Amino acid sequence: MSRPPLPPFTQETALQNVRLAEDAWNGRDPARVALAYSPDSRWRNRSNFVRGRAEIEAFLAQKWQRELDYRLIKEDHLYHWPAGRRPDDHAGLSELGL
């Protein structure tokens, strides 16, 4: 099954792809989200190890039952510094309005 947009991405199609992924996650339909991953996907979430679409679907169903206020924003990349301590001149979360 082909789902647009597909690589190679332009700026516009990359943003569209990000928004589609965000919408799927925030729609909280584990079966729909699991389809975005290969049948043999491997995930690690903290101490949980998940393999394959069926386990991804079950993991997401449990996650979203516990985390009722969970929301994903994939475009919110406001943090641009090398690994390590946040530079003194980089705004904090409250200064960014978050």
Order of alpha helices (4+ residues) and beta strands (2+ residues): alpha-alpha-beta-beta-alpha
